[in-house]
Amino acid sequence: MSKSISQKRILITGAGGSLGAAAALEFASAGWHVYAADVKAIEWHNDDITPIVMDVTDEANVALAAERIGKDGELSLILHMAGLYTMDSFIEIEPDTLRDMLNVNLLGVYHVNRAFFPLLSKTDGRIIITASELAALDPLPFNGIYSMTKRALDAYAHSLALELHLIGTKVITLYPGAYGDGMTKGSLSSMERMRSRTRLFADITDRFRSVMLSEIGSSKPPSDLAKRIRAIAEKPKPRFRYFMNCSPKLKMFSALPMRLQAFALRKLLVGKRPNRNP
């Protein structure tokens, strides 16, 4: 792989997903050298993209990847795009599934930052953490597990930004709404899996699915998000936080008192007194 001495270098986690892949191609097209990390091997056929097999939940594996990349020189940017999404209820989700969500969405970011921070340029090194618009809003039914992991990530990113700002390293948190499959294929397939397993919410998930289908169409292409991320990465003085393509309806719902939220959801999804018997 050809890497010039002056070329900026970026590590992207989750490069195998639609959003991560779009970011890898965007930065490579702009002259950056990209280390595209994912848990599976990927062929890019691009001299400016080096594939890295890395499991963000495995400390030893992350350390080996950092050692490998460190031989090429400094990094200008660490971009966190790895993440897991699932729909489920807190009362029924399997413990292993919940642990996987926390390990990837929260602890994976911690492992990568800890291992790769020594490689960041001391003059202009940056970290960009991708949270979610849901991290800034009240959680919805069956989205609460994902929201919990992203809200914890938001707290981590906030503290990290204040700490590293003291020593001159910028940490930027992104709160994207619907991009790519975020509100379409991914959400619907996850909902279908929940519908096939749940014993408590079968009728409710049928109605919830109809609501989701009515909202599809607000998502934007992954390339749009990738362009925004690169523009932010190259800003001389970026903000600490950026909100992108967030849903006005979700904002309005989150602004309601919890009593009204519960009432509205009950009317929409249940309509009558629920039966707890499976």
N, C-alpha and C positions, 0 to 999 in steps of 0.2 A: 504494500500500500504506500502511495506517495504522500508524504507529509512534510511540508516545508517548515523551516524553523520558525518563520513568522506567522504561520497559520494558527488561528485560534482553534482550540480543541474543546469539545463538549461531550460529556457523558449523558446519555439519555437512558433511563430505565423504562421498562415496559415498551421497548421499541417494536415488539411484535404485534402490539395492538394497533387498531386503526389510527388512534390519536398519536401514539408514540411513533408510528411509522411515518405519518405525515410530517411530524416535527423533524425526524431524521432527514427526510428528503429536503425539507425546506432549508435547514441549516447547511446541508451539504451543497445545495444549489447556490447558497450565498457565500461559499468559499470557506466554510468551517470544515474541520475534520471531525467526524462524528464517531464516537464509540457507542454503537447501538447495542445495548445490553438487554437480554431477555433470557427467560429460563430455558428456552429452546433455541437451537441453532437456526440462523436465518441466512439465506444467501441474498446479498444486496446487489451484486454486480455493479458496484460503484466504488471507484478508487478512493473517494473521500468518506466512505463509511466502512468502519471496521466492526464486524460482528463480534460481540462478547457474550459468551454463555455465562450467565450469572443468576443465581437464586438469591433475591434480596433478603430472604428469611434465614439464610445460612451464613453465619458470621465468617466461618472459615472460607467459604466460597467467595464471599465479597472481598475478603482480605487478599485472596489470590488474584482476583481481578484487578484490585488496586495496585498490587505489585507489578502485574503485567503491564498495565497502562502507564504506570509511573516510569517505566523504562523509556517511554517516548517523550517525556517532559511534562510541563505543567498543564493543568486544565484551566480554561477560562470560565467554564460554567458546568454545574451539575443540574440537570433537569429531571425532576421526578415525575414520571408518567405511569409507573407501574401501579396497578390497583385491581382489587376484586370488587365485584358488585353482586349482591344477591337480594332477593325479596323473600322475606319470611317473617314469622311472628316470633317475638321474644320467648313466648311460652312453648314453642314447638321446635325452634331451631336446634340442630344437633350441636353438641359442644365442639366437635372437631371443625365444623363449618365456621362457628363463631371465632375459634382460635385462628383459623386460616385468615379470616378477614382482618383481625387485629394484627397478625404477623406481617401481612403484606402491606396493608394500608397505613399502618402506624410504625411498627417496629422495623419494617423494611427500610423506611426513610431514615430512621435513626441509624441503622447499621451502615447504610451507604454513606451518609454524611460523616460518620465517625471514621470510617476507613479512608474515604477519599478527600477529606478536608486538607490533609497535609499536601495534597497535589494541587490545590487551588492556588492560582496566581495571587501573590501577596499584594499586587497593585490593583488588579481589576477583577479578581475572582468573585463569582456570584453563585448563589444557590436559588433555584426556582422550584417551589413546592406547589404541586397541583392538588388543591383541596377540592371543593365542590360548592356550588351555590347552596346546597343543602346544609353545609356546615354553618352557614350564617342564618338559617331559618329553623323554625320549629319542625321537628321530625313528623312525617306522616305515617299512618299505619302501614306496616309491612316494609317501609323504607327506613325504619328506625335503626336497624342494625348497621346499615351503610352510613346513615347520618351520624351515628355514635362514633364510628371509626374516623370519619372525616372531621367531626367536631373535636375529637381528641387530637387529630393531626393539626387542626387549626390552632389549638392551644400550644402545641409543641412548636409550630412554626412561628407563632407570635413571640414566645419566649426566646427561641433561637435567634430571631431577627434582632431583638433588643440586645442580647448577649454579644452576637458577632458584630453588631454595629459599633460596639465599644472598641473593637480592634480593627475596624475598617472593612469588614466583609459584608456585602449586601445580601439579604435574604428577602426574596419576593414571594408572596403567596398569591396564587391564582384561584379564582372562584368561577369556573366555567359552568354554564347551564348546559343545554342540550346541544351536543355536537356529535355528528356521526351516528353511531348506534345507541347513544346514551339513553334516548327516550323511545327508541323503536325496537329493533330486534333484541337488544340485550335485556331491556326491561320486560318485554313480552315473553321471551323465552324463560326468564327467571320467574315470572308470574305463573307460567304454565307449569313449571316444576313445583311451585308451591301449591297450586290447585290440585295437582296429582297426589300430594302427600297430606295436605291438611285434613284434620278431623274436626276442627273447631270452626273454620271460617270458609267452608266450601261455597255456600250461597253468597257470602259477602265478597269473596274473591271474584266470583262471576260478575258481580256488579262493578267491582273495582276495575276489572279488566275493560269493561265497557267505557268507563270514565277515561282510562288510559288511551284507548283507541280514539276517543274523541279529541284528545290533546295532541296526537301525533301530527307532525307537520311543522313544528316549531324548531326542529333541530337544524343546525347548519353544518356544512361540510367540514371534515377534519382539517382540510387545507386552510380554511379561514382561521381556525384556532392556531394552527402552526405559524401562520404569518403574523398573527398578533403576538405570539410568544417570542418570535425572533425580533420583532420591533421593540418589545419590552427589554429583551436581553441586550439590545444594542443601544438603549437609551443612556445618555451620559448620567442622568439623575432620575432613575426610576422611582416610582412610588413603592411603598411597602405592600400594597394590596391592589388587585385588579379584579373587577367583576365583569363577566362577559356573557352576553346572551342569556341573562337571567329572566325567569318567568315572572311577569307582573302579577299573575294570578296567585302564584306561590307566595310572593311577597305580601299580597293583600291578606291571604289566609293566615300567614304567620303573624300578621299584625293584630289579629283578633284575640280577645281573651280566650284562655283555654276552654272555658265553659261554652263559649260560642263555637269554637272549633269542634268540640265533642258533639254538640247539638247538630251542627251542620253535617258532620260525617255520619251521624246516626240516621238522619233523615235521608241522606243520599244513598247510603250503603245498606241500611237495615230496613227502615220504614216502619217497623213494628218492634215490639219487645223481642229481643233475641232469645233463641233457645240454645242453652249451653250444652245440651246433650248431643253427642256426635251421632 
